[in-house]
Amino acid sequence: MTRLCTNARRLWQRIMTMAEIGETPAGGCCRVALTDEDRQGRDLFLEWCREAGCEVRIDRLGNLFVRRPGTDPQRLPVACGSHLDTQPRGGRFDGVYGVLAGLEVIETLNDNGIRTRSPLEVCVWTNEEGARFTPPMLASGVHAGVYPLEYALARQDEAGITLGEALEEIGYAGEQACGSHRLGAFLEAHIEQGPILERHRQTIGVVTGVQGSRWYRLTLLGQDAHTGSTPMPGRRDALVAAARLILAVRGIAEEHAPEAVATVGHLENTPNSHNTIPGRVTLTIDMRHPRAEGLETMEAALRQAVERTSAEEAIDYEFSRIMDTAPVGFDDGCVEAIEEGARALGHAHRRMVSGAGHDACHIARVAPTAMLFVPCAGGLSHNEAESAEPEDLAAGADVLLHALLRLAEPVGAS
């Protein structure tokens, strides 16, 4: 099996064809979850799957499970996959690569007449990005028991449309109960979304886990006042307090370098008027660290910074943690299957921890799981300029193929 490879041209062509759905003027993709573009992407993917002879199951949240039967129907499926939804100005590879690499594995096995004891599946998880409905990785979270189904169906977008309504609108509210579809193992192939592989000139990242992340919402409450007639002493400027805290967030990450990262990604300034001192500012804070104790230390430092700044700027505040994803360690057997595939194919590789969250984080709660990365140009993702080389994508698909075969046990050619 060491020389068996996927069809690099077919994989690339399918990624480019999928990229035409929701294509943006700058060359990226906009297939936000449960929009018509998402529906078109799902329809095209399932058309390819049915042409490959696969069975299709859809659960209540629109998660797709595409199966190539194994010789032993009693075995749980060995699965792979990712997501098809994108950011509003996303790239052509984030998520979709893992889905289409999985389909390419199935096509390659079909082409070579190779059967496996375990069934093979490709999974497509709904609303991974969280761009329309928060939190991200929502449907895989329901599958893994992190969130109740009712919570997910009731999530609303900015227009007040619920996730359940959007599912019905695009025709992807399936009948299978969420979480009832058991997996024997799950592998997720993905572009790295970071620069480490590129910097080290390595082709495969063998992902051993995902760093933990916490999101916070902070509202700073000062006092609106006239910019011309209010003396500098005594002002209660919420934006000044926000500026100090933005720098504090960066400082906390730098104090815990090189493992930690932290970002203020969203800011609302009220009343946002040219000649009014800002009286209310709301911002979100994203902190990440590969160890739980690191997250605890960073959060404690953040809370101290908020208390100190609010006192010094005479600002009231409201502070809440809105998401808490613990660090995830992946299954040793799945990690070794990926590493052995990279080694057998002669690809330069390294073990690494993912800086971004993925559906695999949730699936690891209910099935042996691991991930593999391939490089992306400059480590850039969630951007229309996101780019990856065809040969790297093909190498990742080849490693995925060999890892899945190791887990699913080939029974030879017909």
C-alpha positions in Angstrom: 0.0 0.0 0.0 3.0 2.3 0.4 2.8 3.4 -3.3 -0.9 4.0 -3.5 -1.7 7.7 -4.1 -4.7 9.8 -4.6 -5.5 11.6 -7.9 -4.0 15.0 -7.3 -5.5 16.6 -10.4 -9.1 15.4 -9.5 -8.7 16.7 -6.0 -7.5 20.1 -7.2 -10.2 20.4 -9.8 -12.9 19.7 -7.3 -11.6 22.2 -4.8 -11.6 24.8 -7.6 -15.1 23.9 -8.8 -16.4 24.2 -5.2 -14.7 27.5 -4.9 -16.9 28.9 -7.7 -19.9 28.6 -5.4 -19.9 31.9 -3.4 -16.7 33.1 -5.2 -15.8 36.7 -4.2 -14.3 39.3 -6.5 -10.9 39.0 -4.7 -10.7 35.3 -5.3 -12.0 34.0 -2.0 -15.3 32.3 -1.0 -18.4 33.3 0.8 -20.5 30.2 1.7 -21.7 31.2 5.1 -23.5 28.4 7.0 -27.1 27.6 5.9 -27.2 30.2 3.1 -28.2 29.4 -0.5 -24.5 29.2 -1.3 -24.0 26.6 1.5 -26.9 24.6 0.0 -25.3 24.7 -3.4 -22.0 23.5 -2.0 -23.7 20.6 -0.2 -25.7 19.7 -3.3 -22.6 19.5 -5.4 -20.7 17.5 -2.8 -23.5 15.0 -2.5 -23.8 14.7 -6.2 -20.1 13.7 -6.4 -20.6 11.2 -3.5 -23.6 9.5 -5.1 -21.6 9.2 -8.3 -18.9 7.4 -6.2 -21.5 4.9 -5.0 -21.8 6.3 -1.4 -24.7 6.1 0.9 -25.9 9.4 2.5 -27.3 10.1 6.0 -28.3 13.5 7.3 -29.0 14.3 11.0 -31.3 16.9 12.5 -28.7 19.7 12.3 -27.7 19.0 8.7 -24.5 17.1 9.5 -23.7 14.9 6.5 -22.4 11.3 6.8 -21.4 9.8 3.5 -20.5 6.1 3.7 -18.5 3.6 1.6 -19.6 0.2 3.0 -17.0 -2.1 4.5 -16.9 -5.9 4.3 -17.9 -6.1 8.0 -21.1 -4.2 8.5 -20.9 -4.7 12.3 -17.8 -2.4 12.5 -18.2 1.2 13.3 -17.1 3.5 10.4 -13.6 5.0 10.2 -14.4 8.6 9.3 -12.8 11.8 8.1 -14.0 15.1 7.0 -14.4 18.8 8.0 -16.8 21.6 6.9 -18.1 23.3 3.8 -19.1 26.7 5.3 -16.8 29.6 5.1 -16.2 33.0 6.6 -18.0 36.0 4.8 -14.7 36.8 3.1 -13.0 33.4 3.5 -10.6 31.3 1.4 -10.9 28.4 -1.0 -9.3 25.7 1.3 -10.4 26.1 4.9 -12.7 23.2 5.7 -13.5 22.2 2.1 -10.0 20.6 1.7 -10.7 18.1 4.5 -14.1 17.2 3.0 -12.9 16.7 -0.6 -9.7 15.0 0.5 -11.9 12.4 2.2 -14.0 12.0 -1.0 -10.8 11.6 -3.0 -9.7 8.8 -0.7 -13.0 7.0 -1.4 -12.6 7.6 -5.2 -9.0 6.3 -5.1 -10.1 3.1 -3.3 -12.8 2.7 -5.9 -10.4 3.2 -8.8 -8.1 0.5 -7.3 -10.7 -2.0 -6.3 -9.6 -1.9 -2.7 -12.2 -2.8 0.0 -11.9 -2.2 3.8 -13.2 -4.2 6.7 -14.6 -1.1 8.4 -16.9 1.2 6.5 -15.3 4.5 5.5 -17.2 7.8 5.9 -16.8 11.4 5.0 -18.5 13.8 7.5 -19.5 17.4 6.8 -20.2 19.3 10.0 -22.7 22.2 10.0 -21.7 25.8 11.1 -18.1 25.2 11.9 -17.1 28.8 11.3 -19.7 30.4 13.6 -19.8 33.4 11.2 -23.6 33.4 11.1 -24.7 31.4 14.2 -22.5 31.4 17.3 -20.8 29.5 18.8 -18.5 28.0 16.2 -18.3 24.2 15.7 -21.9 24.2 16.8 -23.3 21.0 15.1 -20.3 18.9 15.9 -20.7 20.1 19.5 -24.3 18.8 19.6 -23.1 15.5 18.1 -20.6 15.2 20.9 -23.0 16.2 23.6 -21.4 19.6 24.3 -24.6 21.5 23.5 -28.3 20.3 23.5 -30.1 20.2 20.2 -32.7 22.7 21.3 -29.9 25.3 22.1 -28.5 24.9 18.6 -31.8 25.1 16.7 -32.7 28.3 18.6 -29.5 30.2 17.8 -30.2 33.4 15.9 -28.3 35.3 13.3 -28.2 39.1 13.1 -31.6 39.1 11.2 -33.3 37.1 13.9 -33.5 33.9 11.8 -32.9 30.8 13.9 -30.6 28.0 12.8 -33.6 25.7 12.7 -35.4 28.0 10.3 -32.4 28.3 8.1 -31.9 24.5 8.0 -35.5 24.1 6.8 -35.1 26.9 4.3 -32.2 25.2 2.5 -33.7 21.7 2.8 -31.0 20.1 5.0 -32.9 19.4 8.2 -32.4 15.6 8.3 -34.3 13.0 10.3 -31.4 11.2 12.1 -31.1 12.0 15.8 -28.0 14.1 16.5 -25.3 12.1 18.2 -26.8 8.7 17.3 -24.4 8.2 14.5 -21.4 6.5 16.1 -17.9 6.7 14.7 -15.0 4.2 15.2 -12.4 6.9 14.5 -12.2 10.4 13.0 -9.4 12.1 11.1 -9.6 15.7 9.9 -7.3 17.0 7.2 -6.9 20.8 7.1 -4.7 23.6 6.0 -2.5 24.7 8.9 -3.9 28.3 9.2 -0.5 29.2 10.6 3.1 29.5 9.3 5.0 26.8 11.1 5.1 24.1 8.4 6.0 26.6 5.7 8.8 28.1 7.9 10.3 24.7 8.5 9.8 23.5 4.9 7.7 20.5 6.1 4.7 19.1 4.3 2.7 17.3 7.0 1.7 18.4 10.4 0.8 15.5 12.7 -1.5 17.2 15.1 -1.5 15.8 18.6 -4.1 18.2 20.1 -5.7 21.6 20.0 -4.9 24.5 22.4 -7.7 25.7 24.7 -9.5 28.9 24.0 -11.6 31.3 26.0 -13.7 34.1 24.6 -14.9 37.1 26.7 -17.3 40.0 26.3 -16.4 43.2 28.1 -18.6 46.3 28.2 -17.0 49.5 29.5 -19.5 52.1 30.8 -18.3 55.7 31.1 -20.2 58.9 30.3 -21.1 60.6 27.0 -20.1 64.2 27.1 -19.2 67.1 24.7 -15.6 66.8 23.4 -15.1 70.6 23.4 -16.5 71.7 26.7 -15.5 68.8 29.0 -12.1 69.3 30.6 -9.6 66.4 30.3 -9.5 65.8 34.1 -12.6 64.0 35.2 -13.6 62.6 31.8 -15.0 59.1 31.9 -13.9 58.1 28.4 -14.8 54.4 27.7 -12.7 54.3 24.6 -9.6 55.3 26.4 -10.2 52.5 28.9 -10.7 50.1 26.0 -7.4 51.2 24.4 -5.5 50.5 27.6 -7.1 47.1 27.9 -6.4 46.2 24.3 -2.7 46.8 25.0 -3.0 44.9 28.2 -4.4 41.9 26.3 -1.5 41.9 24.0 0.9 42.2 27.0 -0.7 39.2 28.7 0.0 37.1 25.6 3.5 38.3 25.3 4.2 37.4 29.0 3.1 33.8 28.2 5.0 33.6 24.9 5.6 31.6 22.8 2.7 29.3 23.6 0.0 31.9 24.3 -2.0 34.2 21.9 -4.6 36.8 22.6 -6.7 39.1 20.5 -9.3 41.8 20.7 -11.3 41.1 17.5 -14.5 43.0 17.8 -15.2 46.5 19.1 -18.4 48.6 19.3 -18.0 52.3 20.2 -21.1 54.3 21.4 -22.3 56.8 20.4 -19.5 56.8 17.8 -19.9 60.5 17.1 -17.2 62.9 16.0 -17.8 65.4 18.9 -19.0 63.1 21.7 -16.8 61.4 24.3 -17.5 57.7 24.0 -19.6 56.6 27.0 -19.9 52.9 26.1 -17.6 50.5 24.5 -18.1 46.7 24.0 -15.2 44.5 22.9 -14.5 40.8 22.6 -11.3 39.1 23.8 -10.0 35.8 22.5 -7.3 34.1 24.6 -5.7 30.7 23.8 -3.1 28.4 25.4 -2.3 24.7 25.0 -2.6 24.1 28.7 -5.6 24.6 31.1 -3.4 26.2 33.8 -2.1 28.7 31.2 -5.6 29.8 30.4 -6.4 30.2 34.1 -3.3 32.4 34.6 -4.1 34.5 31.6 -7.7 35.0 32.7 -6.7 36.1 36.2 -4.3 38.6 34.7 -7.1 39.9 32.4 -9.5 40.3 35.3 -6.9 42.3 37.2 -6.2 44.5 34.3 -10.0 45.2 33.9 -10.4 46.1 37.6 -7.3 48.3 37.6 -8.2 50.2 34.4 -11.8 50.7 35.4 -10.7 52.2 38.7 -8.1 54.5 37.2 -10.5 55.7 34.4 -13.6 55.9 36.6 -15.3 53.4 34.4 -17.9 50.8 35.3 -17.8 47.5 33.5 -19.6 44.2 32.7 -17.4 41.2 32.1 -18.4 37.7 31.0 -16.8 34.6 29.6 -18.8 33.6 26.6 -16.9 30.5 25.4 -14.6 28.1 27.1 -13.0 25.3 25.1 -10.6 23.2 27.0 -7.3 22.0 25.5 -7.8 18.8 23.6 -5.4 15.9 23.4 -5.9 13.5 20.4 -5.8 9.7 20.4 -2.4 8.1 20.3 -3.4 5.4 17.8 -4.9 8.0 15.3 -1.8 10.2 15.7 0.5 7.3 15.0 -1.6 6.3 11.9 -1.1 9.7 10.4 2.6 9.8 11.4 3.2 6.4 9.9 1.5 7.5 6.7 3.7 10.5 6.4 6.8 8.4 7.1 5.9 5.7 4.6 5.4 8.2 1.9 8.6 10.1 2.7 7.1 13.4 3.6 8.9 15.8 5.9 6.6 16.1 9.0 6.4 17.3 12.6 4.2 16.8 15.5 2.4 20.0 16.5 -0.5 21.5 18.4 -3.3 23.3 16.5 -3.7 27.0 17.3 -7.2 27.1 15.8 -10.3 25.2 16.9 -11.8 22.6 14.7 -14.7 20.1 14.7 -12.2 17.5 15.7 -12.0 19.2 19.1 -15.6 18.1 19.9 -15.5 14.7 18.1 -12.5 13.7 20.2 -15.0 13.5 23.1 -16.9 10.6 21.5 -14.4 8.9 19.1 -10.7 8.4 18.7 -9.6 11.4 16.8 -6.6 13.2 15.3 -5.8 15.8 12.6 -3.2 16.4 9.9 -2.1 19.7 8.5 -0.7 20.8 5.2 1.0 24.2 4.7 -0.8 27.4 3.5 0.9 30.4 2.0 2.2 32.7 4.7 0.0 30.9 7.3 -2.9 33.1 6.1 -6.5 31.9 6.5 -9.9 33.4 7.1 -8.9 35.6 4.2 -9.7 35.8 0.5 -5.9 35.5 -0.2 -5.7 32.1 1.5 -3.6 29.8 -0.7 -2.2 26.3 -0.8 0.0 24.4 -3.3 -1.6 21.5 -5.2 1.3 19.2 -4.4 0.9 19.9 -0.7 -2.8 19.2 -0.8 -2.2 16.0 -2.7 0.5 14.9 -0.1 -2.0 15.5 2.7 -4.7 13.4 0.9 -2.1 10.6 0.4 -1.3 10.6 4.1 -5.0 10.6 4.9 -5.5 7.7 2.6 -2.8 5.6 4.2 -3.9 6.5 7.8 -7.5 5.6 7.0 -6.4 2.3 5.5 -4.4 1.5 8.6 -7.4 2.1 10.8 -10.0 0.5 8.5 -7.9 -2.5 7.5 -7.8 -3.2 3.7 -8.8 -6.6 2.5 -7.2 -6.4 -0.9 -8.2 -5.7 -4.5 -11.1 -7.3 -6.3 
